[in-house]
Protein backbone atom coordinates (compact mmCIF):
# COMPACT_ATOMS: atom_id res chain seq x y z
CA UNK A 1 0.00 0.00 0.00
CA UNK A 2 1.02 3.53 -0.71
CA UNK A 3 2.06 5.66 2.26
CA UNK A 4 0.72 9.20 2.25
CA UNK A 5 3.18 11.97 2.93
CA UNK A 6 1.80 14.89 4.86
CA UNK A 7 3.07 18.38 4.47
CA UNK A 8 2.54 21.45 6.59
CA UNK A 9 -0.09 22.56 4.06
CA UNK A 10 -2.06 19.31 4.58
CA UNK A 11 -1.93 19.69 8.37
CA UNK A 12 -3.03 23.31 8.12
CA UNK A 13 -5.91 22.37 5.80
CA UNK A 14 -6.97 19.63 8.23
CA UNK A 15 -6.86 22.09 11.12
CA UNK A 16 -9.07 24.61 9.30
CA UNK A 17 -11.47 21.83 8.23
CA UNK A 18 -11.87 20.81 11.89
CA UNK A 19 -12.57 24.43 12.86
CA UNK A 20 -15.10 24.78 10.01
CA UNK A 21 -16.91 21.59 11.04
CA UNK A 22 -17.00 22.67 14.70
CA UNK A 23 -17.33 26.42 14.26
CA UNK A 24 -19.95 26.83 17.00
CA UNK A 25 -17.79 25.12 19.61
CA UNK A 26 -14.75 27.07 18.37
CA UNK A 27 -16.64 30.37 18.70
CA UNK A 28 -17.91 29.56 22.21
CA UNK A 29 -14.38 28.56 23.26
CA UNK A 30 -13.06 31.86 21.90
CA UNK A 31 -15.71 33.74 23.92
CA UNK A 32 -14.61 31.80 27.01
CA UNK A 33 -10.97 32.67 26.38
CA UNK A 34 -11.89 36.32 25.81
CA UNK A 35 -13.78 36.50 29.09
CA UNK A 36 -10.86 34.86 30.87
CA UNK A 37 -8.34 37.26 29.36
CA UNK A 38 -10.42 40.28 30.47
CA UNK A 39 -10.15 39.20 34.09
CA UNK A 40 -6.59 37.90 33.93
CA UNK A 41 -5.04 40.43 36.31
CA UNK A 42 -7.83 40.53 38.91
CA UNK A 43 -6.34 39.96 42.34
CA UNK A 44 -2.78 39.72 41.03
CA UNK A 45 0.01 41.65 42.73
CA UNK A 46 1.13 44.88 41.11
CA UNK A 47 3.01 48.00 42.20
CA UNK A 48 -0.17 49.65 43.54
CA UNK A 49 -1.51 46.47 45.16
CA UNK A 50 1.39 44.53 46.73
CA UNK A 51 -0.44 41.69 48.43
CA UNK A 52 -2.56 39.66 46.05
CA UNK A 53 -6.01 38.49 46.92
CA UNK A 54 -5.24 35.07 45.54
CA UNK A 55 -1.88 33.56 46.42
CA UNK A 56 -2.47 30.38 44.43
CA UNK A 57 -0.06 31.37 41.68
CA UNK A 58 2.58 32.22 44.28
CA UNK A 59 2.34 28.69 45.65
CA UNK A 60 2.33 27.25 42.13
CA UNK A 61 5.50 29.21 41.35
CA UNK A 62 7.07 27.85 44.54
CA UNK A 63 6.08 24.31 43.53
CA UNK A 64 7.64 24.70 40.10
CA UNK A 65 10.77 26.23 41.60
CA UNK A 66 11.20 23.44 44.15
CA UNK A 67 10.37 20.72 41.59
CA UNK A 68 13.10 21.85 39.23
CA UNK A 69 15.68 22.66 41.92
CA UNK A 70 15.02 19.95 44.52
CA UNK A 71 13.17 17.29 42.54
CA UNK A 72 9.95 17.51 44.55
CA UNK A 73 7.11 19.96 44.97
CA UNK A 74 6.41 18.74 48.51
CA UNK A 75 8.15 21.57 50.37
CA UNK A 76 6.90 24.23 52.73
CA UNK A 77 5.27 27.16 50.95
CA UNK A 78 4.58 25.20 47.78
CA UNK A 79 1.23 23.99 46.50
CA UNK A 80 0.55 20.29 46.67
CA UNK A 81 -0.85 18.84 43.50
CA UNK A 82 -0.20 16.57 40.58
CA UNK A 83 3.39 16.75 39.45
CA UNK A 84 2.48 16.75 35.74
CA UNK A 85 0.82 20.16 36.14
CA UNK A 86 4.02 21.61 37.59
CA UNK A 87 6.17 19.98 34.92
CA UNK A 88 4.04 21.40 32.09
CA UNK A 89 3.84 24.83 33.76
CA UNK A 90 7.58 24.74 34.35
CA UNK A 91 8.30 23.90 30.73
CA UNK A 92 6.31 26.76 29.21
CA UNK A 93 7.56 29.11 31.93
CA UNK A 94 11.14 28.06 31.13
CA UNK A 95 10.49 28.79 27.46
CA UNK A 96 9.20 32.28 28.28
CA UNK A 97 12.16 32.80 30.61
CA UNK A 98 14.58 31.84 27.82
CA UNK A 99 12.85 34.33 25.51
CA UNK A 100 13.21 37.05 28.14
CA UNK A 101 9.47 37.58 28.63
CA UNK A 102 9.57 36.73 32.35
CA UNK A 103 12.20 36.31 35.04
CA UNK A 104 11.00 34.12 37.92
CA UNK A 105 14.43 34.28 39.56
CA UNK A 106 13.87 38.00 40.27
CA UNK A 107 11.24 37.07 42.88
CA UNK A 108 12.45 35.84 46.24
CA UNK A 109 9.60 36.98 48.53
CA UNK A 110 5.96 37.86 48.03
CA UNK A 111 6.76 41.59 47.87
CA UNK A 112 9.73 41.48 45.47
CA UNK A 113 9.45 42.87 41.95
CA UNK A 114 5.66 43.31 41.88
CA UNK A 115 5.52 44.17 38.18
CA UNK A 116 7.26 40.92 37.33
CA UNK A 117 4.93 39.03 39.68
CA UNK A 118 1.90 40.43 37.84
CA UNK A 119 3.31 39.20 34.51
CA UNK A 120 4.19 35.76 35.91
CA UNK A 121 0.76 35.39 37.54
CA UNK A 122 -0.78 36.26 34.17
CA UNK A 123 1.34 33.62 32.42
CA UNK A 124 0.35 30.98 34.98
CA UNK A 125 -3.32 31.96 34.63
CA UNK A 126 -3.11 31.67 30.85
CA UNK A 127 -1.96 28.09 31.40
CA UNK A 128 -5.08 27.44 33.48
CA UNK A 129 -7.23 29.05 30.76
CA UNK A 130 -5.70 26.67 28.22
CA UNK A 131 -6.68 23.73 30.44
CA UNK A 132 -10.21 25.17 30.56
CA UNK A 133 -10.36 25.52 26.77
CA UNK A 134 -9.15 21.93 26.35
CA UNK A 135 -11.79 20.81 28.86
CA UNK A 136 -14.48 22.50 26.75
CA UNK A 137 -13.25 20.81 23.58
CA UNK A 138 -13.08 17.44 25.32
CA UNK A 139 -16.56 17.93 26.76
CA UNK A 140 -17.89 18.70 23.29
CA UNK A 141 -16.24 15.58 21.86
CA UNK A 142 -17.44 13.28 24.64
CA UNK A 143 -21.00 14.61 24.57
CA UNK A 144 -21.37 14.23 20.81
CA UNK A 145 -19.46 10.98 20.42
CA UNK A 146 -20.60 8.92 23.40
CA UNK A 147 -23.86 10.51 24.53
CA UNK A 148 -25.16 11.56 21.11
CA UNK A 149 -25.93 15.06 22.38
CA UNK A 150 -25.65 18.28 20.47
CA UNK A 151 -21.99 19.21 20.84
CA UNK A 152 -22.76 22.89 21.49
CA UNK A 153 -25.13 22.40 24.42
CA UNK A 154 -22.70 21.21 27.13
CA UNK A 155 -20.14 23.82 26.06
CA UNK A 156 -22.70 26.64 26.27
CA UNK A 157 -23.86 25.42 29.68
CA UNK A 158 -20.29 25.22 30.93
CA UNK A 159 -19.29 28.67 29.67
CA UNK A 160 -22.46 30.23 31.06
CA UNK A 161 -21.69 28.80 34.51
CA UNK A 162 -20.34 31.57 36.77
CA UNK A 163 -18.45 29.03 38.88
CA UNK A 164 -16.57 27.64 35.86
CA UNK A 165 -15.71 31.16 34.69
CA UNK A 166 -14.61 32.24 38.17
CA UNK A 167 -12.39 29.23 38.77
CA UNK A 168 -10.92 29.29 35.26
CA UNK A 169 -8.57 32.10 36.15
CA UNK A 170 -7.02 30.66 39.26
CA UNK A 171 -4.62 27.80 39.72
MDTraj code that builds the backbone (N, CA, C; nanometers):
import mdtraj as md
import numpy as np

residues = "UNK UNK UNK UNK UNK UNK UNK UNK UNK UNK UNK UNK UNK UNK UNK UNK UNK UNK UNK UNK UNK UNK UNK UNK UNK UNK UNK UNK UNK UNK UNK UNK UNK UNK UNK UNK UNK UNK UNK UNK UNK UNK UNK UNK UNK UNK UNK UNK UNK UNK UNK UNK UNK UNK UNK UNK UNK UNK UNK UNK UNK UNK UNK UNK UNK UNK UNK UNK UNK UNK UNK UNK UNK UNK UNK UNK UNK UNK UNK UNK UNK UNK UNK UNK UNK UNK UNK UNK UNK UNK UNK UNK UNK UNK UNK UNK UNK UNK UNK UNK UNK UNK UNK UNK UNK UNK UNK UNK UNK UNK UNK UNK UNK UNK UNK UNK UNK UNK UNK UNK UNK UNK UNK UNK UNK UNK UNK UNK UNK UNK UNK UNK UNK UNK UNK UNK UNK UNK UNK UNK UNK UNK UNK UNK UNK UNK UNK UNK UNK UNK UNK UNK UNK UNK UNK UNK UNK UNK UNK UNK UNK UNK UNK UNK UNK UNK UNK UNK UNK UNK UNK".split()
xyz = np.array([
    [0.0827, -0.1203, 0.0000],
    [0.0000, 0.0000, 0.0000],
    [0.0866, 0.1260, 0.0000],
    [0.0306, 0.2262, -0.0600],
    [0.1020, 0.3534, -0.0707],
    [0.0922, 0.4320, 0.0604],
    [0.2030, 0.4865, 0.1034],
    [0.2062, 0.5657, 0.2265],
    [0.1920, 0.7123, 0.1895],
    [0.0934, 0.7787, 0.2529],
    [0.0725, 0.9204, 0.2251],
    [0.1764, 1.0030, 0.2979],
    [0.2266, 1.1025, 0.2301],
    [0.3176, 1.1971, 0.2926],
    [0.2389, 1.3240, 0.3228],
    [0.2509, 1.3680, 0.4462],
    [0.1797, 1.4885, 0.4865],
    [0.2754, 1.6057, 0.4911],
    [0.2285, 1.7151, 0.4416],
    [0.3070, 1.8379, 0.4465],
    [0.2406, 1.9340, 0.5442],
    [0.3098, 2.0418, 0.5707],
    [0.2543, 2.1449, 0.6586],
    [0.1219, 2.1956, 0.6034],
    [0.1139, 2.2087, 0.4706],
    [-0.0094, 2.2558, 0.4062],
    [-0.1258, 2.1607, 0.4353],
    [-0.1005, 2.0292, 0.4299],
    [-0.2059, 1.9310, 0.4580],
    [-0.2523, 1.9401, 0.6032],
    [-0.1568, 1.9559, 0.6966],
    [-0.1934, 1.9693, 0.8370],
    [-0.2733, 2.0965, 0.8609],
    [-0.2327, 2.2042, 0.7972],
    [-0.3032, 2.3313, 0.8117],
    [-0.4442, 2.3208, 0.7548],
    [-0.4580, 2.2560, 0.6407],
    [-0.5906, 2.2370, 0.5800],
    [-0.6782, 2.1513, 0.6706],
    [-0.6212, 2.0476, 0.7309],
    [-0.6975, 1.9630, 0.8232],
    [-0.7420, 2.0426, 0.9453],
    [-0.6535, 2.1267, 0.9966],
    [-0.6861, 2.2094, 1.1122],
    [-0.8028, 2.3025, 1.0808],
    [-0.7983, 2.3703, 0.9660],
    [-0.9072, 2.4611, 0.9303],
    [-1.0368, 2.3856, 0.8995],
    [-1.0278, 2.2644, 0.8481],
    [-1.1468, 2.1833, 0.8228],
    [-1.2135, 2.1452, 0.9559],
    [-1.1326, 2.1127, 1.0563],
    [-1.1868, 2.0806, 1.1889],
    [-1.2558, 2.2023, 1.2479],
    [-1.1948, 2.3202, 1.2344],
    [-1.2571, 2.4431, 1.2859],
    [-1.3874, 2.4706, 1.2125],
    [-1.3884, 2.4533, 1.0805],
    [-1.5097, 2.4777, 1.0013],
    [-1.6224, 2.3826, 1.0430],
    [-1.5893, 2.2571, 1.0663],
    [-1.6912, 2.1587, 1.1044],
    [-1.7410, 2.1775, 1.2473],
    [-1.6633, 2.2448, 1.3297],
    [-1.6999, 2.2673, 1.4696],
    [-1.6973, 2.4159, 1.5024],
    [-1.7462, 2.4975, 1.4105],
    [-1.7330, 2.6424, 1.4261],
    [-1.8051, 2.6947, 1.5497],
    [-1.9203, 2.6387, 1.5818],
    [-1.9946, 2.6834, 1.7001],
    [-1.9152, 2.6611, 1.8281],
    [-1.8596, 2.5432, 1.8425],
    [-1.7788, 2.5118, 1.9613],
    [-1.6538, 2.5994, 1.9628],
    [-1.5930, 2.6207, 1.8469],
    [-1.4750, 2.7068, 1.8372],
    [-1.5092, 2.8495, 1.8805],
    [-1.6218, 2.9003, 1.8354],
    [-1.6639, 3.0367, 1.8696],
    [-1.6919, 3.0498, 2.0196],
    [-1.7608, 2.9527, 2.0773],
    [-1.7905, 2.9557, 2.2213],
    [-1.6615, 2.9481, 2.3021],
    [-1.5672, 2.8660, 2.2579],
    [-1.4383, 2.8557, 2.3262],
    [-1.3621, 2.9873, 2.3168],
    [-1.3706, 3.0553, 2.2037],
    [-1.3063, 3.1865, 2.1900],
    [-1.3707, 3.2889, 2.2826],
    [-1.5029, 3.2842, 2.2984],
    [-1.5715, 3.3737, 2.3921],
    [-1.5226, 3.3453, 2.5342],
    [-1.5124, 3.2187, 2.5687],
    [-1.4611, 3.1799, 2.7012],
    [-1.3204, 3.2353, 2.7236],
    [-1.2335, 3.2177, 2.6252],
    [-1.0969, 3.2673, 2.6382],
    [-1.0933, 3.4196, 2.6475],
    [-1.1808, 3.4863, 2.5735],
    [-1.1891, 3.6319, 2.5806],
    [-1.2328, 3.6804, 2.7178],
    [-1.3334, 3.6150, 2.7740],
    [-1.3780, 3.6504, 2.9094],
    [-1.2670, 3.6260, 3.0109],
    [-1.1959, 3.5164, 2.9956],
    [-1.0863, 3.4859, 3.0870],
    [-0.9735, 3.5863, 3.0764],
    [-0.9426, 3.6294, 2.9548],
    [-0.8345, 3.7257, 2.9363],
    [-0.8708, 3.8634, 2.9932],
    [-0.9995, 3.8978, 2.9913],
    [-1.0416, 4.0276, 3.0466],
    [-1.0218, 4.0342, 3.1972],
    [-1.0279, 3.9216, 3.2630],
    [-1.0154, 3.9199, 3.4095],
    [-0.8822, 3.8618, 3.4555],
    [-0.7855, 3.8568, 3.3658],
    [-0.6590, 3.7901, 3.3932],
    [-0.5826, 3.8498, 3.5109],
    [-0.5859, 3.9795, 3.5273],
    [-0.5044, 4.0429, 3.6314],
    [-0.5808, 4.0703, 3.7598],
    [-0.7061, 4.0289, 3.7688],
    [-0.7834, 4.0530, 3.8910],
    [-0.7168, 3.9811, 4.0081],
    [-0.6907, 4.0546, 4.1130],
    [-0.6345, 3.9955, 4.2343],
    [-0.4873, 3.9636, 4.2266],
    [-0.4217, 3.9992, 4.1165],
    [-0.2783, 3.9723, 4.1029],
    [-0.1993, 4.0871, 4.1654],
    [-0.0809, 4.0577, 4.2168],
    [0.0007, 4.1648, 4.2735],
    [0.0474, 4.2612, 4.1657],
    [0.0587, 4.3871, 4.2017],
    [0.1127, 4.4883, 4.1114],
    [0.1690, 4.6010, 4.1964],
    [0.2376, 4.6955, 4.1385],
    [0.3007, 4.8000, 4.2196],
    [0.2044, 4.8805, 4.3077],
    [0.0775, 4.8912, 4.2701],
    [-0.0171, 4.9650, 4.3541],
    [-0.0939, 4.8741, 4.4491],
    [-0.0778, 4.7443, 4.4339],
    [-0.1506, 4.6472, 4.5165],
    [-0.0549, 4.5326, 4.5502],
    [0.0318, 4.5500, 4.6518],
    [0.1393, 4.4531, 4.6726],
    [0.0961, 4.3145, 4.7165],
    [-0.0068, 4.3022, 4.7950],
    [-0.0442, 4.1692, 4.8427],
    [-0.1648, 4.1205, 4.7641],
    [-0.1474, 4.0137, 4.6892],
    [-0.2557, 3.9657, 4.6049],
    [-0.3689, 3.9044, 4.6865],
    [-0.4859, 3.9132, 4.6286],
    [-0.6009, 3.8492, 4.6916],
    [-0.5880, 3.6977, 4.6854],
    [-0.5322, 3.6505, 4.5791],
    [-0.5240, 3.5070, 4.5543],
    [-0.3766, 3.4682, 4.5448],
    [-0.3288, 3.3940, 4.6401],
    [-0.1876, 3.3556, 4.6424],
    [-0.1635, 3.2208, 4.5751],
    [-0.2625, 3.1688, 4.5045],
    [-0.2472, 3.0375, 4.4429],
    [-0.1297, 3.0326, 4.3464],
    [-0.1146, 3.1367, 4.2644],
    [-0.0057, 3.1368, 4.1681],
    [0.1294, 3.1459, 4.2390],
    [0.1337, 3.2156, 4.3518],
    [0.2581, 3.2219, 4.4283],
    [0.2991, 3.0818, 4.4715],
    [0.2042, 3.0051, 4.5205],
    [0.2337, 2.8686, 4.5648],
    [0.2658, 2.7776, 4.4455],
    [0.2004, 2.8023, 4.3327],
    [0.2328, 2.7248, 4.2128],
    [0.3755, 2.7554, 4.1676],
    [0.4135, 2.8826, 4.1715],
    [0.5496, 2.9206, 4.1350],
    [0.6509, 2.8548, 4.2288],
    [0.6188, 2.8503, 4.3573],
    [0.7072, 2.7853, 4.4537],
    [0.7166, 2.6347, 4.4254],
    [0.6064, 2.5743, 4.3869],
    [0.6075, 2.4314, 4.3529],
    [0.6953, 2.4042, 4.2319],
    [0.6813, 2.4879, 4.1297],
    [0.7637, 2.4700, 4.0100],
    [0.9111, 2.4914, 4.0436],
    [0.9386, 2.5936, 4.1220],
    [1.0767, 2.6233, 4.1601],
    [1.1387, 2.5055, 4.2366],
    [1.0652, 2.4542, 4.3348],
    [1.1198, 2.3438, 4.4146],
    [1.1274, 2.2142, 4.3345],
    [1.0337, 2.1929, 4.2424],
    [1.0374, 2.0720, 4.1593],
    [1.1626, 2.0696, 4.0730],
    [1.1960, 2.1826, 4.0133],
    [1.3096, 2.1852, 3.9228],
    [1.4432, 2.2038, 3.9948],
    [1.4414, 2.2506, 4.1193],
    [1.5683, 2.2659, 4.1915],
    [1.5934, 2.1529, 4.2908],
    [1.4859, 2.0980, 4.3511],
    [1.5022, 1.9948, 4.4524],
    [1.4449, 1.8597, 4.4123],
    [1.3717, 1.8559, 4.3001],
    [1.3172, 1.7292, 4.2535],
    [1.1835, 1.6919, 4.3129],
    [1.1249, 1.7789, 4.3935],
    [0.9955, 1.7509, 4.4546],
    [0.9218, 1.8823, 4.4784],
    [0.7898, 1.8773, 4.4664],
    [0.7107, 1.9961, 4.4968],
    [0.6545, 1.9897, 4.6391],
    [0.6905, 1.8907, 4.7135],
    [0.6410, 1.8745, 4.8508],
    [0.7344, 1.9437, 4.9497],
    [0.7353, 2.0761, 4.9446],
    [0.8150, 2.1567, 5.0370],
    [0.7245, 2.2638, 5.0972],
    [0.7691, 2.3204, 5.2064],
    [0.6905, 2.4232, 5.2734],
    [0.6753, 2.5447, 5.1821],
    [0.5544, 2.5982, 5.1756],
    [0.5266, 2.7156, 5.0946],
    [0.4872, 2.6845, 4.9520],
    [0.4936, 2.5587, 4.9139],
    [0.4576, 2.5200, 4.7778],
    [0.3198, 2.4542, 4.7779],
    [0.2544, 2.4619, 4.6634],
    [0.1232, 2.3992, 4.6501],
    [0.1411, 2.2495, 4.6302],
    [0.0535, 2.1737, 4.6880],
    [0.0548, 2.0289, 4.6670],
    [-0.0417, 1.9985, 4.5541],
    [0.0007, 1.9176, 4.4627],
    [-0.0848, 1.8839, 4.3504],
    [-0.0161, 1.7801, 4.2639],
    [-0.0761, 1.7560, 4.1488],
    [-0.0199, 1.6569, 4.0581],
    [0.1068, 1.7120, 3.9953],
    [0.2073, 1.6305, 3.9907],
    [0.3392, 1.6749, 3.9451],
    [0.3385, 1.7100, 3.7970],
    [0.2526, 1.6463, 3.7168],
    [0.2481, 1.6752, 3.5739],
    [0.2109, 1.8211, 3.5486],
    [0.1197, 1.8757, 3.6290],
    [0.0817, 2.0160, 3.6135],
    [0.2029, 2.1065, 3.6327],
    [0.2852, 2.0776, 3.7321],
    [0.4016, 2.1612, 3.7589],
    [0.5095, 2.1418, 3.6527],
    [0.5206, 2.0223, 3.5985],
    [0.6172, 1.9978, 3.4918],
    [0.5777, 2.0769, 3.3672],
    [0.4505, 2.0678, 3.3277],
    [0.4038, 2.1405, 3.2092],
    [0.4171, 2.2907, 3.2306],
    [0.3725, 2.3397, 3.3463],
    [0.3845, 2.4832, 3.3759],
    [0.5305, 2.5265, 3.3770],
    [0.6160, 2.4431, 3.4321],
    [0.7582, 2.4744, 3.4354],
    [0.8193, 2.4794, 3.2970],
    [0.7744, 2.3922, 3.2068],
    [0.8304, 2.3902, 3.0725],
    [0.7929, 2.5159, 2.9940],
    [0.6638, 2.5552, 2.9976],
    [0.6313, 2.6759, 2.9212],
    [0.6825, 2.8012, 2.9903],
    [0.6952, 2.7987, 3.1231],
    [0.7563, 2.9114, 3.1934],
    [0.9051, 2.9198, 3.1605],
    [0.9716, 2.8066, 3.1501],
    [1.1136, 2.8056, 3.1127],
    [1.1328, 2.8603, 2.9711],
    [1.0413, 2.8259, 2.8823],
    [1.0486, 2.8795, 2.7460],
    [1.0342, 3.0307, 2.7435],
    [0.9394, 3.0829, 2.8214],
    [0.9202, 3.2281, 2.8277],
    [1.0364, 3.2964, 2.8994],
    [1.0979, 3.2262, 2.9941],
    [1.2162, 3.2802, 3.0610],
    [1.3327, 3.2877, 2.9627],
    [1.3502, 3.1849, 2.8815],
    [1.4576, 3.1840, 2.7817],
    [1.4386, 3.2942, 2.6782],
    [1.3127, 3.3262, 2.6467],
    [1.2847, 3.4331, 2.5507],
    [1.2944, 3.5723, 2.6134],
    [1.3085, 3.5773, 2.7459],
    [1.3214, 3.7054, 2.8145],
    [1.1891, 3.7730, 2.8471],
    [1.0781, 3.7004, 2.8333],
    [0.9467, 3.7576, 2.8628],
    [0.9270, 3.7716, 3.0137],
    [0.9704, 3.6716, 3.0888],
    [0.9570, 3.6732, 3.2346],
    [1.0899, 3.6367, 3.2986],
    [1.1011, 3.6681, 3.4280],
    [1.2205, 3.6314, 3.5036],
    [1.1790, 3.5872, 3.6437],
    [1.1434, 3.4595, 3.6613],
    [1.0998, 3.4122, 3.7920],
    [1.2084, 3.4193, 3.8987],
    [1.3346, 3.4217, 3.8586],
    [1.4433, 3.4283, 3.9563],
    [1.4514, 3.5639, 4.0249],
    [1.3841, 3.6658, 3.9689],
    [1.3868, 3.7999, 4.0275],
    [1.2957, 3.8100, 4.1497],
    [1.2202, 3.7043, 4.1774],
    [1.1238, 3.7068, 4.2880],
    [1.1695, 3.6108, 4.3959],
    [1.2023, 3.6653, 4.5100],
    [1.2448, 3.5841, 4.6244],
    [1.1385, 3.5803, 4.7337],
    [1.0671, 3.6917, 4.7528],
    [0.9604, 3.6985, 4.8530],
    [0.8336, 3.7477, 4.7860],
    [0.7242, 3.7476, 4.8611],
    [0.5956, 3.7857, 4.8035],
    [0.5836, 3.9346, 4.7741],
    [0.6818, 4.0162, 4.8157],
    [0.6760, 4.1594, 4.7866],
    [0.7891, 4.2052, 4.6946],
    [0.8663, 4.1132, 4.6405],
    [0.9734, 4.1475, 4.5467],
    [0.9189, 4.1663, 4.4063],
    [0.9680, 4.2677, 4.3375],
    [0.9450, 4.2873, 4.1952],
    [0.7982, 4.2648, 4.1563],
    [0.7110, 4.3500, 4.2041],
    [0.5660, 4.3314, 4.1879],
    [0.5209, 4.3360, 4.0425],
    [0.5859, 4.4162, 3.9605],
    [0.5516, 4.4175, 3.8182],
    [0.5784, 4.2844, 3.7526],
    [0.6917, 4.2243, 3.7859],
    [0.7261, 4.0925, 3.7329],
    [0.6295, 3.9858, 3.7850],
    [0.5901, 3.9989, 3.9114],
    [0.4934, 3.9034, 3.9676],
    [0.3621, 3.9087, 3.8913],
    [0.3161, 4.0300, 3.8571],
    [0.1901, 4.0430, 3.7839],
    [0.1990, 3.9715, 3.6489],
    [0.3132, 3.9861, 3.5813],
    [0.3309, 3.9199, 3.4514],
    [0.3359, 3.7682, 3.4689],
    [0.4089, 3.7203, 3.5687],
    [0.4188, 3.5757, 3.5911],
    [0.2838, 3.5181, 3.6310],
    [0.2095, 3.5870, 3.7169],
    [0.0764, 3.5395, 3.7535],
    [-0.0120, 3.5307, 3.6298],
    [-0.0007, 3.6291, 3.5410],
    [-0.0776, 3.6257, 3.4165],
    [-0.0415, 3.5066, 3.3309],
    [0.0887, 3.4777, 3.3207],
    [0.1341, 3.3620, 3.2422],
    [0.0795, 3.2324, 3.3015],
    [0.0854, 3.2195, 3.4334],
    [0.0346, 3.0979, 3.4975],
    [-0.1166, 3.0866, 3.4810],
    [-0.1863, 3.1993, 3.4835],
    [-0.3317, 3.1958, 3.4634],
    [-0.3678, 3.1626, 3.3197],
    [-0.2864, 3.2042, 3.2250],
    [-0.3110, 3.1674, 3.0854],
    [-0.3001, 3.0156, 3.0694],
    [-0.2064, 2.9544, 3.1415],
    [-0.1964, 2.8085, 3.1396],
    [-0.3240, 2.7429, 3.1887],
    [-0.3819, 2.7977, 3.2949],
    [-0.5076, 2.7444, 3.3481],
    [-0.6207, 2.7660, 3.2474],
    [-0.6214, 2.8817, 3.1800],
    [-0.7227, 2.9054, 3.0763],
    [-0.7111, 2.8036, 2.9629],
    [-0.5890, 2.7663, 2.9276],
    [-0.5705, 2.6665, 2.8221],
    [-0.6269, 2.5302, 2.8652],
    [-0.6067, 2.4951, 2.9925],
    [-0.6682, 2.3726, 3.0437],
    [-0.8202, 2.3811, 3.0338],
    [-0.8760, 2.4982, 3.0658],
    [-1.0208, 2.5173, 3.0561],
    [-1.0696, 2.5039, 2.9135],
    [-0.9968, 2.5621, 2.8182],
    [-1.0358, 2.5516, 2.6771],
    [-1.0284, 2.4068, 2.6302],
    [-0.9256, 2.3359, 2.6706],
    [-0.9150, 2.1930, 2.6352],
    [-1.0278, 2.1126, 2.6988],
    [-1.0664, 2.1501, 2.8204],
    [-1.1789, 2.0814, 2.8858],
    [-1.3080, 2.1033, 2.8075],
    [-1.3287, 2.2234, 2.7555],
    [-1.4482, 2.2502, 2.6749],
    [-1.4476, 2.1672, 2.5472],
    [-1.3335, 2.1599, 2.4812],
    [-1.3247, 2.0809, 2.3579],
    [-1.3453, 1.9324, 2.3858],
    [-1.2891, 1.8841, 2.4949],
    [-1.3076, 1.7438, 2.5321],
    [-1.4527, 1.7161, 2.5692],
    [-1.5153, 1.8074, 2.6398],
    [-1.6564, 1.7929, 2.6759],
    [-1.7434, 1.7870, 2.5514],
    [-1.7142, 1.8720, 2.4546],
    [-1.7887, 1.8701, 2.3287],
    [-1.7730, 1.7362, 2.2574],
    [-1.6507, 1.6864, 2.2527],
    [-1.6243, 1.5583, 2.1856],
    [-1.6958, 1.4440, 2.2564],
    [-1.6829, 1.4370, 2.3880],
    [-1.7443, 1.3278, 2.4637],
    [-1.8959, 1.3319, 2.4518],
    [-1.9538, 1.4510, 2.4614],
    [-2.0999, 1.4608, 2.4567],
    [-2.1555, 1.4216, 2.3209],
    [-2.0854, 1.4580, 2.2135],
    [-2.1374, 1.4225, 2.0813],
    [-2.1048, 1.2796, 2.0426],
    [-1.9902, 1.2320, 2.0835],
    [-1.9460, 1.0985, 2.0420],
    [-2.0113, 0.9859, 2.1228],
    [-2.0145, 1.0014, 2.2544],
    [-2.0596, 0.8923, 2.3400],
    [-2.2033, 0.9070, 2.3891],
    [-2.2507, 1.0298, 2.4011],
    [-2.3862, 1.0505, 2.4534],
    [-2.4831, 1.0971, 2.3463],
    [-2.4348, 1.1155, 2.2259],
    [-2.5156, 1.1555, 2.1110],
    [-2.5944, 1.2834, 2.1383],
    [-2.5326, 1.3757, 2.2106],
    [-2.5925, 1.5055, 2.2385],
    [-2.5420, 1.6073, 2.1372],
    [-2.6127, 1.7169, 2.1283],
    [-2.5653, 1.8276, 2.0466],
    [-2.4350, 1.8782, 2.1072],
    [-2.3299, 1.8884, 2.0283],
    [-2.1988, 1.9207, 2.0840],
    [-2.1892, 2.0621, 2.1390],
    [-2.2799, 2.1508, 2.1002],
    [-2.2763, 2.2887, 2.1490],
    [-2.3380, 2.3033, 2.2881],
    [-2.4369, 2.2225, 2.3187],
    [-2.5133, 2.2399, 2.4424],
    [-2.4275, 2.2314, 2.5686],
    [-2.3500, 2.1262, 2.5904],
    [-2.2696, 2.1213, 2.7133],
    [-2.1667, 2.2344, 2.7220],
    [-2.1132, 2.2754, 2.6076],
    [-2.0138, 2.3822, 2.6065],
    [-2.0789, 2.5143, 2.6439],
    [-2.1976, 2.5409, 2.5917],
    [-2.2704, 2.6639, 2.6269],
    [-2.3046, 2.6630, 2.7756],
    [-2.3522, 2.5500, 2.8257],
    [-2.3859, 2.5417, 2.9680],
    [-2.2629, 2.5628, 3.0559],
    [-2.1512, 2.5078, 3.0142],
    [-2.0290, 2.5223, 3.0934],
    [-1.9798, 2.6671, 3.0929],
    [-1.9781, 2.7296, 2.9769],
    [-1.9288, 2.8665, 2.9668],
    [-2.0245, 2.9653, 3.0339],
    [-2.1514, 2.9325, 3.0402],
    [-2.2457, 3.0225, 3.1063],
    [-2.2515, 2.9997, 3.2573],
    [-2.1739, 2.9064, 3.3078],
    [-2.1691, 2.8803, 3.4511],
    [-2.0733, 2.9784, 3.5184],
    [-2.1231, 3.0619, 3.6093],
    [-2.0339, 3.1572, 3.6772],
    [-1.9218, 3.0891, 3.7549],
    [-1.9478, 2.9725, 3.8101],
    [-1.8447, 2.9033, 3.8875],
    [-1.7302, 2.8600, 3.7964],
    [-1.7617, 2.8045, 3.6795],
    [-1.6572, 2.7639, 3.5856],
    [-1.5749, 2.8850, 3.5420],
    [-1.6428, 2.9968, 3.5107],
    [-1.5711, 3.1163, 3.4688],
    [-1.4843, 3.1716, 3.5809],
    [-1.5368, 3.1703, 3.7020],
    [-1.4609, 3.2237, 3.8166],
    [-1.3368, 3.1410, 3.8442],
    [-1.3512, 3.0104, 3.8431],
    [-1.2394, 2.9230, 3.8771],
    [-1.1431, 2.9007, 3.7603],
    [-1.1789, 2.9471, 3.6417],
    [-1.0918, 2.9289, 3.5260],
    [-0.9705, 3.0187, 3.5291],
    [-0.9699, 3.1180, 3.6120],
    [-0.8565, 3.2099, 3.6154],
    [-0.7609, 3.1843, 3.7281],
    [-0.7874, 3.0876, 3.8104],
    [-0.7023, 3.0658, 3.9257],
    [-0.6505, 2.9245, 3.9242],
    [-0.5274, 2.9094, 3.9685],
    [-0.4621, 2.7796, 3.9719],
    [-0.5409, 2.6835, 4.0569],
])
top = md.Topology()
chain = top.add_chain()
for i, resn in enumerate(residues, 1):
    res = top.add_residue(resn, chain, resSeq=i)
    for name in ("N", "CA", "C"):
        top.add_atom(name, md.element.get_by_symbol(name[0]), res)
traj = md.Trajectory(xyz[None], top)
